[in-house]
Amino acid sequence: MAPENRVVTMVVITLVYLLGAVFAVLRLKAIFSGRPSLFSATLAELEKDKETLSQMARAHEAAEEALQRERTPRSGADAYAPGRAAQS
């Protein structure tokens, strides 16, 4: 091969590989764009679990607050009134 053709040959080969890579990327993109995302069902289930745990945490906090109110000592006439603390 003549020295003056080496550069041209390298450029042509580089362009062929570049075009092949672009074609492969576009083809793979087309193949995977129509599919549902990986683990979409799992992510939806985790979101439901997160909501359920949040509801349980709120219920637990409300129960703890009610228990704390029951344990708070009362004085005076309000001592026998259910659910009301003594007011000063």
C-alpha positions in Angstrom: 0.0 0.0 0.0 1.3 3.4 -0.9 2.0 5.8 1.9 -0.3 8.5 0.6 -3.2 6.0 0.7 -2.7 5.0 4.3 -4.3 8.1 5.8 -7.3 7.8 3.4 -7.7 4.2 4.2 -7.7 4.8 8.0 -10.3 7.6 7.6 -12.5 5.4 5.6 -12.2 2.5 8.1 -12.9 4.9 11.0 -16.0 6.2 9.2 -17.3 2.7 8.5 -16.9 1.7 12.2 -18.5 5.0 13.3 -21.5 4.5 11.1 -21.8 0.9 12.3 -21.7 2.1 15.9 -24.4 4.7 15.2 -26.6 2.2 13.5 -26.2 -0.3 16.4 -27.1 2.4 19.0 -30.2 3.5 17.0 -31.3 -0.1 16.5 -30.9 -1.0 20.2 -32.7 2.2 21.2 -35.6 1.2 18.9 -35.7 -2.3 20.4 -35.7 -1.3 24.0 -38.0 1.8 23.7 -41.2 -0.3 23.2 -40.6 -2.5 26.3 -41.9 -1.6 29.8 -39.2 -0.5 32.2 -37.3 -3.1 34.0 -38.8 -3.9 37.4 -41.8 -1.6 36.8 -44.1 -4.0 38.7 -41.6 -4.3 41.6 -41.4 -0.5 41.8 -45.2 -0.2 41.8 -45.4 -2.8 44.6 -42.7 -0.9 46.6 -44.7 2.3 46.3 -47.8 0.6 47.6 -45.7 -0.8 50.5 -44.4 2.6 51.3 -47.9 4.1 51.4 -49.1 1.3 53.7 -46.1 1.7 56.0 -46.7 5.5 56.2 -50.4 4.9 57.1 -49.3 2.4 59.8 -46.7 4.9 61.2 -49.4 7.6 61.4 -51.8 5.2 63.2 -49.0 4.2 65.6 -48.2 7.9 66.3 -51.9 8.7 67.0 -52.1 5.7 69.3 -49.0 6.8 71.2 -50.4 10.3 71.6 -53.7 8.9 72.9 -51.8 6.7 75.3 -49.7 9.6 76.5 -52.8 11.7 77.0 -54.3 8.9 79.1 -51.2 8.7 81.3 -51.0 12.5 81.9 -52.2 13.2 85.5 -55.2 15.4 85.9 -56.2 17.6 88.8 -59.3 19.3 90.2 -62.8 18.9 88.8 -61.5 17.7 85.4 -59.8 14.7 87.0 -62.8 12.5 86.2 -63.7 14.0 82.8 -62.5 11.6 80.1 -60.2 13.0 77.4 -59.8 16.5 78.9 -56.7 17.7 80.7 -56.9 20.2 83.6 -56.8 23.8 82.4 -54.9 26.4 84.5 
